[in-house]
Amino acid sequence: MLKTAKNKQSSHVHLSINPYLKKDAEVLLKQMGLSMAEAVRLFLRQVVVEEGIPFFIKYSANVPNYETRQAILDARNGKTKKTSIEGLRKMWNEA
């Protein structure tokens, strides 16, 4: 049995949320008969039960972008150029 099932004490959580996101969520949760606190408790309970985020988080192939991914691969494969600070400044100014 989980330790959380036995504990009847409460703890507070303070969140900073975009006010528009908060309002939109409150409207939808109210339609479902839930308060924000109840929804957060449900989410946290599911995190414990699932032992992770209880839903799929989609990875965007565009972050990092192609150029950054290519630079990372090049660095991992030793295909990088050695340069000085002055060389970096010159490349920066030419870009």
ChimeraX commands (.cxc) that place a marker at each C-alpha (Angstrom):
marker #1 position 0.00,0.00,0.00 radius 0.5
marker #1 position 1.20,3.50,-0.77 radius 0.5
marker #1 position 2.27,5.70,2.11 radius 0.5
marker #1 position 0.03,8.48,0.78 radius 0.5
marker #1 position -3.06,6.31,1.26 radius 0.5
marker #1 position -2.41,6.13,5.00 radius 0.5
marker #1 position -1.62,9.80,5.58 radius 0.5
marker #1 position -4.61,12.05,6.33 radius 0.5
marker #1 position -2.55,15.25,6.75 radius 0.5
marker #1 position -2.65,18.06,4.19 radius 0.5
marker #1 position 0.12,20.06,2.59 radius 0.5
marker #1 position -0.14,23.25,0.54 radius 0.5
marker #1 position 1.12,23.72,-3.00 radius 0.5
marker #1 position 1.69,27.20,-4.43 radius 0.5
marker #1 position 1.67,27.48,-8.25 radius 0.5
marker #1 position 2.30,30.34,-10.64 radius 0.5
marker #1 position -0.05,29.92,-13.60 radius 0.5
marker #1 position -0.90,32.12,-16.56 radius 0.5
marker #1 position -4.18,33.79,-15.52 radius 0.5
marker #1 position -5.87,32.98,-18.83 radius 0.5
marker #1 position -4.90,29.31,-18.57 radius 0.5
marker #1 position -6.17,29.24,-14.98 radius 0.5
marker #1 position -9.52,30.78,-15.92 radius 0.5
marker #1 position -9.99,28.48,-18.93 radius 0.5
marker #1 position -9.20,25.44,-16.77 radius 0.5
marker #1 position -11.54,26.61,-14.00 radius 0.5
marker #1 position -14.42,26.97,-16.48 radius 0.5
marker #1 position -13.88,23.44,-17.84 radius 0.5
marker #1 position -13.35,21.91,-14.42 radius 0.5
marker #1 position -16.52,23.54,-13.12 radius 0.5
marker #1 position -18.45,21.93,-15.99 radius 0.5
marker #1 position -17.03,18.58,-14.82 radius 0.5
marker #1 position -17.99,19.33,-11.21 radius 0.5
marker #1 position -14.39,19.67,-10.05 radius 0.5
marker #1 position -12.49,22.41,-8.28 radius 0.5
marker #1 position -8.92,23.31,-9.19 radius 0.5
marker #1 position -7.73,21.69,-5.95 radius 0.5
marker #1 position -9.60,18.47,-6.71 radius 0.5
marker #1 position -8.14,18.36,-10.23 radius 0.5
marker #1 position -4.61,18.84,-8.90 radius 0.5
marker #1 position -5.17,16.11,-6.30 radius 0.5
marker #1 position -6.43,13.77,-9.04 radius 0.5
marker #1 position -3.41,14.56,-11.20 radius 0.5
marker #1 position -0.94,13.96,-8.36 radius 0.5
marker #1 position -2.68,10.71,-7.39 radius 0.5
marker #1 position -2.37,9.49,-10.99 radius 0.5
marker #1 position 1.33,10.45,-11.05 radius 0.5
marker #1 position 1.83,8.16,-8.05 radius 0.5
marker #1 position -0.32,5.33,-9.42 radius 0.5
marker #1 position 1.25,5.47,-12.89 radius 0.5
marker #1 position 4.71,6.18,-11.47 radius 0.5
marker #1 position 5.09,9.01,-13.95 radius 0.5
marker #1 position 3.14,11.59,-15.92 radius 0.5
marker #1 position -0.28,9.99,-16.52 radius 0.5
marker #1 position -0.50,11.09,-20.15 radius 0.5
marker #1 position 1.68,11.19,-23.23 radius 0.5
marker #1 position 3.73,14.36,-23.75 radius 0.5
marker #1 position 4.35,14.87,-27.44 radius 0.5
marker #1 position 7.89,15.58,-28.56 radius 0.5
marker #1 position 8.21,18.21,-31.24 radius 0.5
marker #1 position 10.84,17.40,-33.85 radius 0.5
marker #1 position 11.27,21.14,-34.41 radius 0.5
marker #1 position 12.79,21.77,-30.98 radius 0.5
marker #1 position 15.71,22.05,-31.22 radius 0.5
marker #1 position 15.57,23.05,-34.87 radius 0.5
marker #1 position 17.42,21.23,-37.66 radius 0.5
marker #1 position 20.48,23.48,-37.58 radius 0.5
marker #1 position 20.92,23.04,-33.82 radius 0.5
marker #1 position 20.40,19.24,-34.02 radius 0.5
marker #1 position 23.02,19.09,-36.79 radius 0.5
marker #1 position 25.49,21.12,-34.71 radius 0.5
marker #1 position 24.95,18.76,-31.77 radius 0.5
marker #1 position 25.60,15.72,-34.01 radius 0.5
marker #1 position 28.69,17.37,-35.47 radius 0.5
marker #1 position 30.05,18.10,-32.01 radius 0.5
marker #1 position 29.41,14.53,-30.87 radius 0.5
marker #1 position 31.18,13.20,-33.96 radius 0.5
marker #1 position 34.20,15.49,-33.56 radius 0.5
marker #1 position 33.32,17.57,-36.63 radius 0.5
marker #1 position 33.75,20.92,-34.92 radius 0.5
marker #1 position 36.14,23.74,-35.74 radius 0.5
marker #1 position 38.54,25.04,-33.15 radius 0.5
marker #1 position 38.61,28.80,-32.99 radius 0.5
marker #1 position 39.39,31.69,-30.69 radius 0.5
marker #1 position 37.11,34.29,-29.14 radius 0.5
marker #1 position 38.14,36.66,-31.92 radius 0.5
marker #1 position 37.23,34.01,-34.48 radius 0.5
marker #1 position 33.82,33.56,-32.86 radius 0.5
marker #1 position 33.25,37.32,-32.92 radius 0.5
marker #1 position 34.16,37.43,-36.61 radius 0.5
marker #1 position 31.76,34.55,-37.42 radius 0.5
marker #1 position 29.03,36.24,-35.34 radius 0.5
marker #1 position 29.45,39.55,-37.17 radius 0.5
marker #1 position 29.44,37.85,-40.57 radius 0.5
marker #1 position 26.20,36.00,-39.86 radius 0.5
marker link #1:1,2 radius 0.2
marker link #1:2,3 radius 0.2
marker link #1:3,4 radius 0.2
marker link #1:4,5 radius 0.2
marker link #1:5,6 radius 0.2
marker link #1:6,7 radius 0.2
marker link #1:7,8 radius 0.2
marker link #1:8,9 radius 0.2
marker link #1:9,10 radius 0.2
marker link #1:10,11 radius 0.2
marker link #1:11,12 radius 0.2
marker link #1:12,13 radius 0.2
marker link #1:13,14 radius 0.2
marker link #1:14,15 radius 0.2
marker link #1:15,16 radius 0.2
marker link #1:16,17 radius 0.2
marker link #1:17,18 radius 0.2
marker link #1:18,19 radius 0.2
marker link #1:19,20 radius 0.2
marker link #1:20,21 radius 0.2
marker link #1:21,22 radius 0.2
marker link #1:22,23 radius 0.2
marker link #1:23,24 radius 0.2
marker link #1:24,25 radius 0.2
marker link #1:25,26 radius 0.2
marker link #1:26,27 radius 0.2
marker link #1:27,28 radius 0.2
marker link #1:28,29 radius 0.2
marker link #1:29,30 radius 0.2
marker link #1:30,31 radius 0.2
marker link #1:31,32 radius 0.2
marker link #1:32,33 radius 0.2
marker link #1:33,34 radius 0.2
marker link #1:34,35 radius 0.2
marker link #1:35,36 radius 0.2
marker link #1:36,37 radius 0.2
marker link #1:37,38 radius 0.2
marker link #1:38,39 radius 0.2
marker link #1:39,40 radius 0.2
marker link #1:40,41 radius 0.2
marker link #1:41,42 radius 0.2
marker link #1:42,43 radius 0.2
marker link #1:43,44 radius 0.2
marker link #1:44,45 radius 0.2
marker link #1:45,46 radius 0.2
marker link #1:46,47 radius 0.2
marker link #1:47,48 radius 0.2
marker link #1:48,49 radius 0.2
marker link #1:49,50 radius 0.2
marker link #1:50,51 radius 0.2
marker link #1:51,52 radius 0.2
marker link #1:52,53 radius 0.2
marker link #1:53,54 radius 0.2
marker link #1:54,55 radius 0.2
marker link #1:55,56 radius 0.2
marker link #1:56,57 radius 0.2
marker link #1:57,58 radius 0.2
marker link #1:58,59 radius 0.2
marker link #1:59,60 radius 0.2
marker link #1:60,61 radius 0.2
marker link #1:61,62 radius 0.2
marker link #1:62,63 radius 0.2
marker link #1:63,64 radius 0.2
marker link #1:64,65 radius 0.2
marker link #1:65,66 radius 0.2
marker link #1:66,67 radius 0.2
marker link #1:67,68 radius 0.2
marker link #1:68,69 radius 0.2
marker link #1:69,70 radius 0.2
marker link #1:70,71 radius 0.2
marker link #1:71,72 radius 0.2
marker link #1:72,73 radius 0.2
marker link #1:73,74 radius 0.2
marker link #1:74,75 radius 0.2
marker link #1:75,76 radius 0.2
marker link #1:76,77 radius 0.2
marker link #1:77,78 radius 0.2
marker link #1:78,79 radius 0.2
marker link #1:79,80 radius 0.2
marker link #1:80,81 radius 0.2
marker link #1:81,82 radius 0.2
marker link #1:82,83 radius 0.2
marker link #1:83,84 radius 0.2
marker link #1:84,85 radius 0.2
marker link #1:85,86 radius 0.2
marker link #1:86,87 radius 0.2
marker link #1:87,88 radius 0.2
marker link #1:88,89 radius 0.2
marker link #1:89,90 radius 0.2
marker link #1:90,91 radius 0.2
marker link #1:91,92 radius 0.2
marker link #1:92,93 radius 0.2
marker link #1:93,94 radius 0.2
marker link #1:94,95 radius 0.2
view
